[in-house]
Amino acid sequence: MRFPIQFFVGVAACVGLASLSAQSGLGPNSLKVDGINYESEVQAIYLGDFANARMQRDGNAYAFLLNKFIAAYSRTCAAQLPSNKVEIMATRCLRETVTRNGFGVETNRYCSQSETYGTGRYADPDLMAISKRLESKTAGEVLGSIIPRQGQDPGASSRRMVDQALAANGDMEKLLSQNSCNSAALKRFQANFERFGSGGAPLKLASGATLSSSRGGGGAYVPSNYGKMINDLIAVNAQGWMLNRYIGSSVSNVSVTRKDPAGRPLTISARYRFNQLGQPSNGTVRVEYRDGRPVCLYFFDAPGTCRVPSPGVVTAYEKGEYR
């Protein structure tokens, strides 16, 4: 019996996929993620546990991490890039236009002429294609935050993006410093990182490990030092504040106001202190939980805006580090 060439190509692809999927020697902890803010998210991607990756494939958290990974990999692991690598491009302003009023006071400044240039650094073409698609989406969200819909907080979207961008800073550099460029674990993470963004099927370990099972079934509720946790959540979030400055370790009046049937908190409220233009002031924050972990911070000055909790603090909380 004779088979068309497409048959053999398909068989080869399936064999290759099975080989990579069951790559020998890889365990749940083969990828070193110590000290990474997005530890849970990166670990879930590596394991192929996409359902618990806590990111959306079109979301900003994934977009920021992907951009950081591409940049860090181009500097640290250039020798491991594929032969069809593509150059990373950037844009710079050549001329600015400044508008002034009748008194000569500047009222507006914008780039009226720019150019795109090659940076001399390169990246995987598949990851770059995803990154470019997400950059267009992010640009649209930024425009939407400038011209919000009626009744919408004009700064809500941009504040969330600031939270997620700050959390991603340094993560991928740290990941590459802890895992060699040619390690099987890093290659598995990169393969799944691309599959997650492109909507592909995840590669799973032979053991079938998930984020939960790799932590020994973590997720069991442990009474916590909520004051310390909220202090850390505010301290990290305050890095993106424009005017106010958080006064460290000033959290007080911590109260669990709602619980789920298992006794885990659903809502925690607290007071804190901050400096506003040099003057000490009081503020309040509400921490909302979902599935046993913090998912939103609501500050008194923007009570309807969900600020993204530090993923590093959330992971530490889940691992029982705030007992």
C-alpha positions as a Markdown table, in Angstrom:
| # | Residue | x | y | z |
|---|---|---|---|---|
| 1 | Met | 0.0 | 0.0 | 0.0 |
| 2 | Arg | 1.3 | 3.4 | -0.9 |
| 3 | Phe | 0.7 | 6.5 | 1.2 |
| 4 | Pro | 0.8 | 10.2 | 0.1 |
| 5 | Ile | 3.7 | 12.3 | 1.4 |
| 6 | Gln | 1.2 | 14.3 | 3.6 |
| 7 | Phe | 0.6 | 11.1 | 5.6 |
| 8 | Phe | 4.3 | 10.8 | 6.5 |
| 9 | Val | 4.6 | 14.5 | 7.3 |
| 10 | Gly | 1.6 | 14.2 | 9.6 |
| 11 | Val | 3.0 | 11.1 | 11.3 |
| 12 | Ala | 6.4 | 12.8 | 11.8 |
| 13 | Ala | 4.7 | 15.8 | 13.3 |
| 14 | Cys | 2.7 | 13.6 | 15.7 |
| 15 | Val | 5.8 | 11.7 | 16.8 |
| 16 | Gly | 7.7 | 14.9 | 17.3 |
| 17 | Leu | 4.9 | 16.3 | 19.4 |
| 18 | Ala | 4.6 | 13.1 | 21.5 |
| 19 | Ser | 8.4 | 13.2 | 22.1 |
| 20 | Leu | 8.4 | 16.8 | 23.2 |
| 21 | Ser | 5.2 | 16.3 | 25.3 |
| 22 | Ala | 6.7 | 13.4 | 27.3 |
| 23 | Gln | 10.3 | 14.8 | 27.4 |
| 24 | Ser | 12.2 | 12.6 | 29.7 |
| 25 | Gly | 13.9 | 14.0 | 32.8 |
| 26 | Leu | 11.5 | 16.9 | 33.3 |
| 27 | Gly | 9.7 | 17.2 | 36.6 |
| 28 | Pro | 7.3 | 19.8 | 38.1 |
| 29 | Asn | 10.2 | 21.8 | 39.6 |
| 30 | Ser | 12.7 | 21.5 | 36.8 |
| 31 | Leu | 12.0 | 25.1 | 35.8 |
| 32 | Lys | 13.5 | 27.4 | 38.5 |
| 33 | Val | 11.1 | 30.2 | 39.3 |
| 34 | Asp | 12.2 | 31.4 | 42.7 |
| 35 | Gly | 11.6 | 35.1 | 43.4 |
| 36 | Ile | 9.6 | 35.7 | 40.2 |
| 37 | Asn | 6.5 | 37.8 | 40.7 |
| 38 | Tyr | 4.5 | 35.8 | 38.2 |
| 39 | Glu | 5.7 | 32.5 | 39.7 |
| 40 | Ser | 2.3 | 30.8 | 39.7 |
| 41 | Glu | 1.6 | 31.9 | 36.1 |
| 42 | Val | 5.0 | 30.9 | 34.8 |
| 43 | Gln | 4.8 | 27.6 | 36.5 |
| 44 | Ala | 1.4 | 26.8 | 35.2 |
| 45 | Ile | 2.5 | 27.7 | 31.6 |
| 46 | Tyr | 5.6 | 25.4 | 32.0 |
| 47 | Leu | 3.4 | 22.6 | 33.2 |
| 48 | Gly | 0.9 | 23.0 | 30.4 |
| 49 | Asp | -1.8 | 23.8 | 33.0 |
| 50 | Phe | -3.3 | 26.6 | 30.9 |
| 51 | Ala | -6.6 | 26.4 | 32.7 |
| 52 | Asn | -4.9 | 27.7 | 35.8 |
| 53 | Ala | -2.4 | 30.1 | 34.3 |
| 54 | Arg | -4.4 | 33.1 | 35.7 |
| 55 | Met | -3.9 | 35.0 | 32.5 |
| 56 | Gln | -5.8 | 35.5 | 29.3 |
| 57 | Arg | -4.1 | 34.8 | 26.0 |
| 58 | Asp | -5.2 | 38.3 | 24.8 |
| 59 | Gly | -4.6 | 39.9 | 28.2 |
| 60 | Asn | -2.1 | 42.6 | 29.2 |
| 61 | Ala | -0.4 | 40.4 | 31.8 |
| 62 | Tyr | 0.6 | 37.9 | 29.1 |
| 63 | Ala | 1.5 | 40.6 | 26.7 |
| 64 | Phe | 3.9 | 42.3 | 29.1 |
| 65 | Leu | 5.5 | 39.0 | 30.1 |
| 66 | Leu | 5.9 | 38.0 | 26.5 |
| 67 | Asn | 7.5 | 41.3 | 25.6 |
| 68 | Lys | 9.9 | 41.0 | 28.5 |
| 69 | Phe | 10.8 | 37.5 | 27.6 |
| 70 | Ile | 11.5 | 38.4 | 24.0 |
| 71 | Ala | 13.8 | 41.2 | 25.1 |
| 72 | Ala | 15.6 | 39.2 | 27.8 |
| 73 | Tyr | 16.0 | 36.2 | 25.5 |
| 74 | Ser | 17.5 | 38.3 | 22.7 |
| 75 | Arg | 20.2 | 39.5 | 25.1 |
| 76 | Thr | 20.9 | 36.4 | 27.0 |
| 77 | Cys | 20.2 | 33.5 | 24.7 |
| 78 | Ala | 20.9 | 34.8 | 21.2 |
| 79 | Ala | 22.8 | 31.7 | 20.2 |
| 80 | Gln | 19.7 | 29.6 | 20.9 |
| 81 | Leu | 17.4 | 31.5 | 18.4 |
| 82 | Pro | 16.2 | 29.7 | 15.3 |
| 83 | Ser | 17.7 | 30.2 | 11.9 |
| 84 | Asn | 14.6 | 32.1 | 10.8 |
| 85 | Lys | 14.9 | 34.6 | 13.6 |
| 86 | Val | 13.6 | 38.1 | 13.0 |
| 87 | Glu | 15.1 | 41.5 | 14.0 |
| 88 | Ile | 13.4 | 43.4 | 16.8 |
| 89 | Met | 12.3 | 46.8 | 15.6 |
| 90 | Ala | 11.8 | 50.0 | 17.5 |
| 91 | Thr | 10.5 | 53.5 | 16.9 |
| 92 | Arg | 12.1 | 56.8 | 17.7 |
| 93 | Cys | 10.9 | 60.4 | 17.4 |
| 94 | Leu | 12.8 | 62.5 | 14.8 |
| 95 | Arg | 10.8 | 65.8 | 15.3 |
| 96 | Glu | 8.5 | 67.1 | 18.0 |
| 97 | Thr | 5.8 | 69.7 | 17.4 |
| 98 | Val | 5.1 | 72.1 | 20.3 |
| 99 | Thr | 2.0 | 74.2 | 20.6 |
| 100 | Arg | 2.0 | 77.4 | 22.7 |
| 101 | Asn | -0.7 | 79.8 | 23.7 |
| 102 | Gly | -0.6 | 83.6 | 23.2 |
| 103 | Phe | 1.6 | 84.0 | 26.3 |
| 104 | Gly | 4.2 | 81.6 | 25.0 |
| 105 | Val | 3.3 | 78.9 | 27.5 |
| 106 | Glu | 3.5 | 75.4 | 26.1 |
| 107 | Thr | 0.1 | 73.7 | 25.9 |
| 108 | Asn | 0.9 | 70.6 | 23.9 |
| 109 | Arg | 3.8 | 68.5 | 22.6 |
| 110 | Tyr | 3.7 | 65.5 | 20.3 |
| 111 | Cys | 5.9 | 63.6 | 17.9 |
| 112 | Ser | 5.2 | 64.8 | 14.4 |
| 113 | Gln | 7.8 | 62.6 | 12.6 |
| 114 | Ser | 9.2 | 59.3 | 13.6 |
| 115 | Glu | 11.1 | 56.3 | 12.1 |
| 116 | Thr | 11.3 | 52.6 | 12.7 |
| 117 | Tyr | 14.8 | 51.1 | 13.0 |
| 118 | Gly | 16.4 | 47.8 | 13.6 |
| 119 | Thr | 17.8 | 47.3 | 17.1 |
| 120 | Gly | 20.4 | 44.7 | 16.1 |
| 121 | Arg | 18.7 | 42.1 | 18.4 |
| 122 | Tyr | 16.6 | 39.2 | 17.2 |
| 123 | Ala | 13.7 | 37.0 | 18.3 |
| 124 | Asp | 11.8 | 33.9 | 17.6 |
| 125 | Pro | 9.3 | 34.8 | 14.7 |
| 126 | Asp | 6.4 | 33.0 | 16.3 |
| 127 | Leu | 6.7 | 34.8 | 19.6 |
| 128 | Met | 7.2 | 38.1 | 17.7 |
| 129 | Ala | 4.0 | 37.6 | 15.7 |
| 130 | Ile | 2.0 | 37.2 | 18.9 |
| 131 | Ser | 3.7 | 40.2 | 20.5 |
| 132 | Lys | 2.8 | 42.4 | 17.5 |
| 133 | Arg | -0.8 | 41.3 | 17.6 |
| 134 | Leu | -1.0 | 42.1 | 21.3 |
| 135 | Glu | 0.7 | 45.4 | 20.9 |
| 136 | Ser | -2.1 | 46.6 | 18.6 |
| 137 | Lys | -4.7 | 45.5 | 21.1 |
| 138 | Thr | -2.9 | 47.3 | 24.0 |
| 139 | Ala | -2.7 | 50.5 | 21.9 |
| 140 | Gly | -6.4 | 50.3 | 21.4 |
| 141 | Glu | -7.0 | 49.9 | 25.1 |
| 142 | Val | -4.7 | 52.9 | 25.9 |
| 143 | Leu | -6.8 | 55.0 | 23.5 |
| 144 | Gly | -9.9 | 53.7 | 25.1 |
| 145 | Ser | -8.6 | 54.8 | 28.5 |
| 146 | Ile | -8.1 | 58.3 | 27.2 |
| 147 | Ile | -11.5 | 58.5 | 25.7 |
| 148 | Pro | -13.6 | 56.2 | 28.0 |
| 149 | Arg | -17.2 | 55.1 | 27.6 |
| 150 | Gln | -19.8 | 57.1 | 29.4 |
| 151 | Gly | -19.9 | 56.2 | 33.1 |
| 152 | Gln | -16.5 | 54.5 | 33.0 |
| 153 | Asp | -13.6 | 55.5 | 35.2 |
| 154 | Pro | -11.2 | 57.3 | 32.8 |
| 155 | Gly | -8.1 | 55.9 | 34.5 |
| 156 | Ala | -9.3 | 52.3 | 35.3 |
| 157 | Ser | -7.8 | 50.6 | 32.3 |
| 158 | Ser | -4.5 | 52.4 | 32.5 |
| 159 | Arg | -4.1 | 51.8 | 36.2 |
| 160 | Arg | -4.6 | 48.0 | 35.7 |
| 161 | Met | -2.0 | 48.1 | 32.9 |
| 162 | Val | 0.5 | 49.9 | 35.2 |
| 163 | Asp | -0.1 | 47.3 | 37.9 |
| 164 | Gln | 0.6 | 44.4 | 35.5 |
| 165 | Ala | 3.5 | 46.1 | 33.8 |
| 166 | Leu | 5.2 | 46.8 | 37.1 |
| 167 | Ala | 4.7 | 43.2 | 38.2 |
| 168 | Ala | 6.4 | 41.9 | 35.0 |
| 169 | Asn | 9.6 | 44.0 | 35.5 |
| 170 | Gly | 12.6 | 41.9 | 36.0 |
| 171 | Asp | 10.7 | 38.6 | 35.9 |
| 172 | Met | 12.1 | 37.2 | 32.7 |
| 173 | Glu | 15.6 | 38.4 | 33.4 |
| 174 | Lys | 15.4 | 36.5 | 36.6 |
| 175 | Leu | 14.0 | 33.4 | 34.9 |
| 176 | Leu | 16.8 | 33.3 | 32.4 |
| 177 | Ser | 19.4 | 33.8 | 35.1 |
| 178 | Gln | 18.1 | 30.8 | 37.0 |
| 179 | Asn | 17.7 | 28.5 | 33.9 |
| 180 | Ser | 20.3 | 27.9 | 31.2 |
| 181 | Cys | 19.4 | 28.9 | 27.7 |
| 182 | Asn | 19.7 | 25.3 | 26.4 |
| 183 | Ser | 17.9 | 23.6 | 29.4 |
| 184 | Ala | 15.0 | 21.3 | 28.5 |
| 185 | Ala | 12.8 | 23.1 | 31.1 |
| 186 | Leu | 13.3 | 26.5 | 29.6 |
| 187 | Lys | 12.6 | 25.1 | 26.1 |
| 188 | Arg | 9.4 | 23.5 | 27.4 |
| 189 | Phe | 8.4 | 26.8 | 28.9 |
| 190 | Gln | 9.1 | 28.7 | 25.7 |
| 191 | Ala | 7.1 | 26.1 | 23.6 |
| 192 | Asn | 4.1 | 26.4 | 26.0 |
| 193 | Phe | 4.4 | 30.2 | 26.2 |
| 194 | Glu | 4.0 | 30.3 | 22.4 |
| 195 | Arg | 1.2 | 27.7 | 22.4 |
| 196 | Phe | -0.7 | 29.6 | 25.1 |
| 197 | Gly | -0.6 | 32.9 | 23.1 |
| 198 | Ser | -1.5 | 31.2 | 19.8 |
| 199 | Gly | -4.3 | 29.1 | 21.2 |
| 200 | Gly | -2.5 | 25.8 | 20.7 |
| 201 | Ala | -2.7 | 22.7 | 22.8 |
| 202 | Pro | -0.4 | 22.6 | 25.8 |
| 203 | Leu | 2.5 | 20.2 | 26.2 |
| 204 | Lys | 2.1 | 18.4 | 29.5 |
| 205 | Leu | 4.6 | 16.5 | 31.6 |
| 206 | Ala | 4.5 | 12.7 | 31.6 |
| 207 | Ser | 3.3 | 12.9 | 35.2 |
| 208 | Gly | 0.4 | 15.1 | 34.3 |
| 209 | Ala | 1.4 | 17.5 | 37.0 |
| 210 | Thr | -0.7 | 20.7 | 37.5 |
| 211 | Leu | -0.1 | 23.9 | 39.4 |
| 212 | Ser | -2.0 | 22.6 | 42.4 |
| 213 | Ser | -0.5 | 19.1 | 42.5 |
| 214 | Ser | 3.1 | 20.5 | 42.1 |
| 215 | Arg | 2.5 | 22.3 | 45.4 |
| 216 | Gly | 1.3 | 19.2 | 47.2 |
| 217 | Gly | -2.3 | 20.0 | 46.7 |
| 218 | Gly | -1.8 | 23.6 | 47.8 |
| 219 | Gly | -4.8 | 25.8 | 48.1 |
| 220 | Ala | -5.8 | 24.4 | 51.5 |
| 221 | Tyr | -7.0 | 27.4 | 53.7 |
| 222 | Val | -4.5 | 28.5 | 56.4 |
| 223 | Pro | -5.4 | 31.4 | 58.8 |
| 224 | Ser | -3.1 | 34.2 | 57.8 |
| 225 | Asn | -1.6 | 37.4 | 59.0 |
| 226 | Tyr | -3.8 | 39.6 | 56.9 |
| 227 | Gly | -2.3 | 42.8 | 58.1 |
| 228 | Lys | 1.1 | 41.9 | 56.8 |
| 229 | Met | -0.3 | 40.6 | 53.5 |
| 230 | Ile | -2.3 | 43.8 | 52.9 |
| 231 | Asn | 0.8 | 45.9 | 53.8 |
| 232 | Asp | 2.8 | 44.1 | 51.2 |
| 233 | Leu | -0.1 | 44.4 | 48.6 |
| 234 | Ile | -0.3 | 48.2 | 49.1 |
| 235 | Ala | 3.5 | 48.6 | 49.2 |
| 236 | Val | 3.8 | 46.9 | 45.8 |
| 237 | Asn | 0.8 | 48.7 | 44.3 |
| 238 | Ala | 2.1 | 52.1 | 45.6 |
| 239 | Gln | 5.0 | 51.8 | 43.2 |
| 240 | Gly | 2.6 | 52.9 | 40.5 |
| 241 | Trp | 1.0 | 55.8 | 42.4 |
| 242 | Met | 1.3 | 59.2 | 40.7 |
| 243 | Leu | 1.2 | 61.6 | 43.7 |
| 244 | Asn | 0.5 | 59.8 | 46.9 |
| 245 | Arg | 3.2 | 57.9 | 48.8 |
| 246 | Tyr | 2.4 | 55.0 | 51.0 |
| 247 | Ile | 3.7 | 55.1 | 54.7 |
| 248 | Gly | 5.1 | 51.6 | 55.2 |
| 249 | Ser | 3.7 | 49.3 | 57.8 |
| 250 | Ser | 0.8 | 51.6 | 58.5 |
| 251 | Val | -2.0 | 49.1 | 57.9 |
| 252 | Ser | -4.5 | 49.0 | 60.8 |
| 253 | Asn | -8.1 | 48.1 | 61.6 |
| 254 | Val | -8.0 | 44.9 | 59.5 |
| 255 | Ser | -11.3 | 43.1 | 59.3 |
| 256 | Val | -12.6 | 40.1 | 57.4 |
| 257 | Thr | -16.1 | 41.4 | 56.5 |
| 258 | Arg | -17.3 | 38.4 | 54.4 |
| 259 | Lys | -16.3 | 34.7 | 54.3 |
| 260 | Asp | -17.2 | 31.8 | 52.1 |
| 261 | Pro | -18.7 | 28.5 | 53.4 |
| 262 | Ala | -15.2 | 27.1 | 54.0 |
| 263 | Gly | -14.3 | 30.0 | 56.3 |
| 264 | Arg | -12.0 | 31.6 | 53.7 |
| 265 | Pro | -12.2 | 35.4 | 53.4 |
| 266 | Leu | -14.2 | 37.0 | 50.5 |
| 267 | Thr | -13.7 | 40.6 | 51.5 |
| 268 | Ile | -11.1 | 42.2 | 53.9 |
| 269 | Ser | -11.1 | 45.9 | 54.7 |
| 270 | Ala | -8.3 | 47.9 | 56.3 |
| 271 | Arg | -7.0 | 51.4 | 57.0 |
| 272 | Tyr | -3.6 | 52.7 | 56.0 |
| 273 | Arg | -1.7 | 56.0 | 56.0 |
| 274 | Phe | 0.0 | 57.8 | 53.1 |
| 275 | Asn | 1.6 | 61.1 | 52.3 |
| 276 | Gln | -0.3 | 63.4 | 50.0 |
| 277 | Leu | 1.9 | 66.4 | 48.9 |
| 278 | Gly | 3.9 | 65.9 | 52.1 |
| 279 | Gln | 0.9 | 65.8 | 54.4 |
| 280 | Pro | 0.1 | 62.5 | 56.3 |
| 281 | Ser | -3.4 | 61.3 | 55.4 |
| 282 | Asn | -5.6 | 58.3 | 56.1 |
| 283 | Gly | -7.0 | 55.9 | 53.5 |
| 284 | Thr | -9.0 | 52.7 | 53.3 |
| 285 | Val | -8.7 | 49.7 | 51.1 |
| 286 | Arg | -10.9 | 46.7 | 50.4 |
| 287 | Val | -9.4 | 43.4 | 49.3 |
| 288 | Glu | -11.7 | 41.1 | 47.3 |
| 289 | Tyr | -11.1 | 37.4 | 47.0 |
| 290 | Arg | -12.1 | 34.7 | 44.5 |
| 291 | Asp | -11.3 | 31.0 | 44.6 |
| 292 | Gly | -9.4 | 31.5 | 47.9 |
| 293 | Arg | -7.0 | 34.3 | 46.7 |
| 294 | Pro | -6.9 | 38.1 | 46.4 |
| 295 | Val | -8.0 | 39.3 | 43.0 |
| 296 | Cys | -8.8 | 43.0 | 43.4 |
| 297 | Leu | -7.8 | 46.0 | 45.6 |
| 298 | Tyr | -10.3 | 48.8 | 45.8 |
| 299 | Phe | -8.9 | 52.0 | 47.2 |
| 300 | Phe | -11.1 | 54.7 | 48.8 |
| 301 | Asp | -10.2 | 57.3 | 46.2 |
| 302 | Ala | -11.3 | 55.0 | 43.3 |
| 303 | Pro | -13.8 | 52.6 | 44.9 |
| 304 | Gly | -15.0 | 51.2 | 41.6 |
| 305 | Thr | -11.6 | 50.5 | 40.1 |
| 306 | Cys | -10.1 | 47.0 | 40.6 |
| 307 | Arg | -6.3 | 47.4 | 41.1 |
| 308 | Val | -4.4 | 44.2 | 40.3 |
| 309 | Pro | -2.8 | 42.6 | 43.4 |
| 310 | Ser | 0.9 | 41.8 | 43.2 |
| 311 | Pro | 1.0 | 38.2 | 41.8 |
| 312 | Gly | 4.1 | 37.6 | 43.9 |
| 313 | Val | 2.3 | 38.5 | 47.1 |
| 314 | Val | -0.7 | 36.4 | 46.1 |
| 315 | Thr | 1.6 | 33.4 | 45.4 |
| 316 | Ala | 3.3 | 33.8 | 48.8 |
| 317 | Tyr | -0.2 | 33.9 | 50.5 |
| 318 | Glu | -1.2 | 30.7 | 48.7 |
| 319 | Lys | 2.0 | 29.0 | 49.8 |
| 320 | Gly | 1.3 | 29.9 | 53.5 |
| 321 | Glu | 4.0 | 32.5 | 53.9 |
| 322 | Tyr | 1.7 | 34.9 | 55.8 |
| 323 | Arg | 0.8 | 32.5 | 58.7 |
